[in-house]
Amino acid sequence: MNDPRSDPGSDPITQRALLWIVASGFFMQTLDTTIVNTALPAMARSLGEPVLNMHPVVVAYTLTMASLTPASGWLADRFGTRRMYFAAILLFVVGSILCAVAPTLPMLLAARVVQGLGGSMLLPVGRLAVLRAVPGAQYIAALASISIAGQLGPVVGPVLGGWLVQSLSWHWIFLINVPIGVVGMAAVLRFLPDDSLADTPRFDLLGCALLSACMVAFSLALDVPFDTQRGAWSAALFLLAAATVLGYWWHARGHARPLFRLGLFGEPNFSIGLAGNLVCRIGSSAVPFLLPLLLQVRLGYSPLHAGMLLLPAAIAGTIAKPWIAPLVKRHGYDRFLLVNTAIVGVSIVSFALITPDWPVVAAIVQLAVFGASNSMQFAAMNSVTLKGLRKDDAGSGNSLFSMVQMLAIGLGVTIGGTMVSAFKSPEGVATNASFQITFVIVGVITLVSAWVFRRMDPRYFK
């Protein structure tokens, strides 16, 4: 009798199990990007750190994910989706345990890097496993079912994080991953096939290292206080980021199979779409970090109350997803992106109005408008950026696009945290004005992306 793992696509039970495994991994990944934000003030008190110093906890995770995402596909081909997905969950679980027991902020950051190593492979390797196991006619439906798990993460994350912090401790936002991961690893060994490829081309390790160094250097360059002592350090990091970009350009010109071929950036609208995505997502990514801090540090909300107040944005975003296709069909990508980007930017700026005297109903409306417009913005930006790629560039283009998405999350949190720190009181405390000025700045950054999208060629919107 044949091992059912040898052909998982032919066994409906195995196929359903595979979808559950990948969906659970995607849920863990998206949950972790949102659950931590609500717990940052509690973490700061426990570790004896100022709350404004906690944003690297988010940035370390997202930058690690961005750096390792391009390697995930090659690793899955070389060692098989079964081995790599097991390794991804194992690293994620080990990183989660290390986060929970970390006694200091530097050790917590190191643990988040380990967690990010696993998280960088959860979705790409899982998606590849589904692609290889599920028949083509069922593939779209399979991806749709997996995406539901990804949508649940941002909805559940803030509330679950607030409840765990308030009822138990912040350590449980990481420990909750352990039982899910243990079950997932057992299921991987039972259901996923060993599908490594014998002839795997060499991976462009140097190209990946250069781009990763660029992202890390650029992010660290922005994460410095506005003083003369560290200005030179920031300038040196910016120069390093520029040097690594030039180094990659020189490297890719002479490499037979570079990580991302230079011709990819000559595709219609792709480069502009990447730039627009990066700029727009900086503001959007700062909001989930800034709002829980504002609600807890300045408005005195409990972690659970703060998490619940963020629900309207997540729910509205889920409800609005079906609206994107008819709106784009009616108004076109160019007009839709111009108007919707303005709505996203203005809604972020409007968060500056939230003070202790601001009506809760008004805040809920603001969050719902932001959540709905932001959800549609992501869908439209994703589509228009990748729309013009040739078939043989789709894989690498999507991989680069995923890197930019993760980079934008890290930059948004870095810029948001740096701005709040820059405008804190002389006593080192974040004031209402600190948050108000920061929301205006990140909202204006988002509005700038409307100008970037205006530079796209409308002939390729059809």
N, C-alpha and C positions, 0 to 999 in steps of 0.2 A: 504493500500500500504506500502511495506517495505521501511524503510530508506535505501537509496543507500549506506550509510556509513557502513551498517551492513555486506556488502560483496563487498568491493571495487574492488576485482579482477574480479567480474562478469560484471562490468560496464566499458566499454572502456573509456568513458569520465572521469570518476573518476580516473581510472588507469593512464591515461595520466596526469591528474592534479597532482596526487601523485608524478609521476616522475619529473614533473616540480618543485614541492615544494622541493623535496630532492636535485635535481640538483642545485637549487638556493641556498640552504643552504650550499652545498658543495662548490659552487662558492664563497660565502661570506667567508667561512673558508680559502680556498686556496688563495683568493685574499688578505686577511688580512695578511697572512704570507709574502707576497712579496711587497705589496703597501707601507708598513711602511718604508722599508729600504731606498727608495729614498727620503723620507721626513725627515729623521733624522737630517741632517744639519739645515734645516729650523726650526725644533722643538727646537733644541739646542739654536739657536739665539732667538727664541721667549720666551723660558723659562729661558734664562740667564745662560745656562749650557755649559760647554765645550763639544764639539761634541764627544769626546772620552768617555764621561760618559753616552752616550745615549744607549749603547747596552742592558742594562737591560730592556728597553722598549720592545725589542723582546724576551728576555729570560723569563720575567715574564709571557708572554702569552703562550709560548711553554711549560714551566714547569708546568703551571696550567693545560694545556691540557693533558700533559703526566700523571699527578697525578690523574686526574678524569676519564680518558678514561676507566679503568677497571670497574668503577661503572656504566657506562652508560647502559650496557646490563641488569644488575640487576634492575636498576631504570625503564627501559622500561618494563620489565616483571612485576614489582610490581605495577607501576602506569599507564602503558599503553603507547604506542608510541605516541598517540595523545597528552596526557598531557605533556609528557616529551619533545616532539619536540616543542610544543608551548613554554614550559618553556625555552628550549635551545635558541630559537630565541629571546624570551623576554629578557633573560639575555644578549645575544649578543648585542641587540639593546641598552639596558640600559647601558651596558659597553661602547658601542661606543659613546653614548651621554656624559657619564662621561669623556671619553678620550678627547672629543672635547672641553669640558669646563674646563679641569684641568688647574689650574694656576701655578702649580709647578710640578717638576719631581716626587717627592714622591706620589702626588695625581694621576699623570698619571699612575704610576706603579700600584697603587691600582686599578685604573679603568681597566687596562689591565688584572688584575687578574679576575675581574668580567666578562670581555669579554671572557677570556679563559675558565671560568666555562661554558658559553654557547657554545663556540666553541668545547669543548671536547665532547659534545653530538651530534653535528649537523650531522656528518657523521655516527657514529655507530648506533644511533637511527634511522636515516633516512634509512640506509641500512637494518635495521631490519624491518622497516615498509614496505619496498618494498618486502622483503623476505616473509612476512606474507600475503601480498595483491596480489602479482603477481604470476600467475601459474608457476610451475617449468619449463615448456618448454620455457617460455618467460623471465625467471629470468636473464639469462646471457646477453640477449640483453638489458634488462632494466638496469643492472649494467653498461654495456658498454656505454649507452647513458648518464648515470649519470657521468661516468668518464670523458666524454668530457668536462663537466662543470668544473671539477677539473683541467683539462689541460689548460683551458682558463685562470684560475686565474694567474698562473705564467707568461703567455704571456701578459695579459692586465695590471697586477699589476704595474710593474715599469713605464710603459708609462702613465697610468692613474694617478698614484701617482705623477709623475713629472708634468703632466699637471695641476692637481688640485693645487699643491703647487705653481706653477708659475703663474697660472691664478687667483686663489682665495686665499687660505691659507692652511696650513697643516691640519687645523681643519676639512676640507672637506673630507679628506681620511677616517675619521670616520663617519661623518654625512651622507656620501653616503649610509651607511648601513641602515639608518633609514627607508626610503621609501620602500626599498626592504624587510626589516624585517616586516614592518606593513602589506604589502600585503601578505607576507608569513604566518603571524599569522592568518589573516582572512581566507586564503586558508586552513590552518590546521584545523580550526574549522569547515570548510565546508566539507572537503573531507576525513580527516583521521578518522578511526574508533576508538572506545574505546575498546581496546583489552588487557586490563590488565589481568593477570593470578591470579586466586584465590589462588593457592598453589605455592608460591614463596619461595624457600629456603633462609635461612638467608645469608646475605652478609657478607663476611669476612672483616669487617671494620678495625680490628686491622692489618691484613695483608696488606691492602691497605695503611693504615697510615704509617706503617713501610717502605714500599717501596717508598712511596712519600717522606718521611723524608730523606731517603737515596739519592734520586735524587736531592732534594733541597740542602742538605748539601754538596754533592759532587760538584754541580755546583757552590755554593757560595765559596767553598774552592779554586776553580780555579780562582775566580774573585777577586783577591787581588793584590795590588801592590807588586813589588819585593823589599820590605824593611823589616828591622828587627822588626819594630813596630807591623806589622800585621802577621808576620810569625807564631807566636803562635796561633793566631786566625784561620789561615788556617789549621795548624796541628790539632787543636781541631775539626774542621769541618770534616777533613778526618777521624779522629777517630770516630766521630759520624756516618759518612756514613758506616764505617766498622761495627760498633756496631749494626746499624739497619739491616744490611744484616744478621749478626749472629742472631739477634733477630728474623728475619723472618724465618730463617732456623729452629730455635728452636720451633717457633710458628707453622710452617707448619707441623712439624713432629707429633705434637699431635692434629692437627685440622682435623676434619672429612671431611670438605670441604674447604680447603685453597684456597686463591685467585688463586695461581698457585701451583699445586702439585709439590713436589720436583722431582718426577719421570719424569716430563716433560723435565728436563735438562739432563736426560739420553738418550733422543731420539737421534738417529743417526744424526749428523751434526747440530742439532738445537742450542746447546750452542755455537758451533764454529761459526755458521752462525750469531747468535746474536752479538757476539763479533766483527766479521768482519764487519757487518753492522754498528755497533756503531763507530768503528774506521774510516771506509771509509766515513761515512756521516759527521763526524766532519769537514773534509776538504771541502767536497762538500757544507756543510751548511754555512761555513764561507764565501764562495765566494759571495753569494748574499748580504751579509752584508758589506763586505770589498770593493767591486768594486764601488758601488754608493758613498761611502765615498771618495775613491781615486779620482774618476772622478770629484767630486764637490770640495773637500777640497784642492787637490793638482793640478788638471789639470784645474780648473776653469770652469767646465761645468755647465750649468744651470740644474735645476732638470729635465726638460723635455728632454734636450739633453742627460743627463745621463741615463734616463729611456729608451730612444730610442736605445742607444748603447747596452743595455742589451737584446734587442729583438732577435738578432741572436742566443743566447744561448737557449732561450725558443722555438723559431721556429724550430731550428735544433733538439732539444729534442723531439718535437712532430713528426717531420718527421722520426726520427730514430726508433721510437717505433716498427714499423712492422719488422725491421731488426733483432730483437733479436732472434726470434724463429728459422729462418733458420741458423743464425750464430751459435747458441748453438747446433742445430742439426748436423751441419757440423763438428764443432770443439770440442764439449763437454763442459760441464759447467766448468770443472777444467781448461782447456786451455783458454777458453774464459775469465773467471774471472781473470786469471793471466795477460793476455795481456791487457784486457780492463781497469783493475785497474791501470796498469802502465800508460796507456794513460790518464786516469783521473788525476792521481797524477802529471804527467809531465806537463799537460796542466795548472794545478793550479800553479805549480812552474813557468811556463812561464809568468804568469801575473806579475811577478816581473820585466819583461822587459818594462812594460807600464810606460812611463814617458811622460813629455810634448812634447818631440821630437819624440815619437813613432808613426809610420804611423797608421792612423785610419783603413786602409784596413787590416793591420796585426792584429790589435786588434779584428776586426770582425771575421777573420779566427780563431783566438785563442778561441773566445767565441763560435763560431759554433762547433769547435772540442770538447770543454768542454761540451757544451749542449748535443750534440749527444752521446758522450761516457758516460756522467753522466746519461742520461735517460736510456740507455741500461744497465748500471751498476745497477741502482735501480731495474729494472725489473728482472734481473738475480739473484741478491741477494735475492729479495723477494721470488722468486720461489724456489731457492735451499735451503733456510732456512726452509721454511714451507713444503717442498716436502715430507719429511720422517715422518711427524707427523701422529699418529693414528687418526682415525675419531673422537673419543671421546675427543681428545686433540686439535683438530683443532681450536675450538672456543677460548679456553684460550691461546693457543699458538699464535694465531693471535692478541689477545688483548695485550699480553706481547710484541709482536713484534711492535705493534703500539706505546706502551709506549717507547720502545727503539728508535724508529724513532723520536718522539717528543723530547726525551732527547738529541739525537744527534744534533738536530737543535739548542737547547739551548746551548749545550757544544761548538758547532762550533762557534756560535756568541760570547760566553764568552771567549773562547781561542783567537779568532781573535781580539776582543777588548782589551783583556789583553796584547797581544803581541804588538799591535800597541802602546798602552800606555807605555809599558816597554821600547820601543826603541824610544820614542819621544825625541825631542831636550831639552836642559836644560831650555828653555823658556816655555816648556810644549806644544809645537806644533808638530803635526804629520808631519814628513818629508817624502820625497820619500823613503829614506832608511828604515823608519819605516814600510812602506807598503811592500817594497821589501823583507825584512827579514821575515815578517809575512807570506807572500805568500809562501816563501820557506818552512817555518816550517809546515804550514798546508798542503802543498803539500806532504811533506815527511811523515806526519802522515797518509795521504791517501795511500801512497805507502806501508806503513807498513801493511795495511790490506791485501795486496796481499800475504804476508807471512802467515797471519792468515788463509786465504782461502785455502792455500796449505795444511793445516792440516786436511781438510775435507776428509771424506772417499769417494773415487770415486765410490765405489760399489753402493752408493745410489744416484748417479747422473742420472742413467738410468731412 
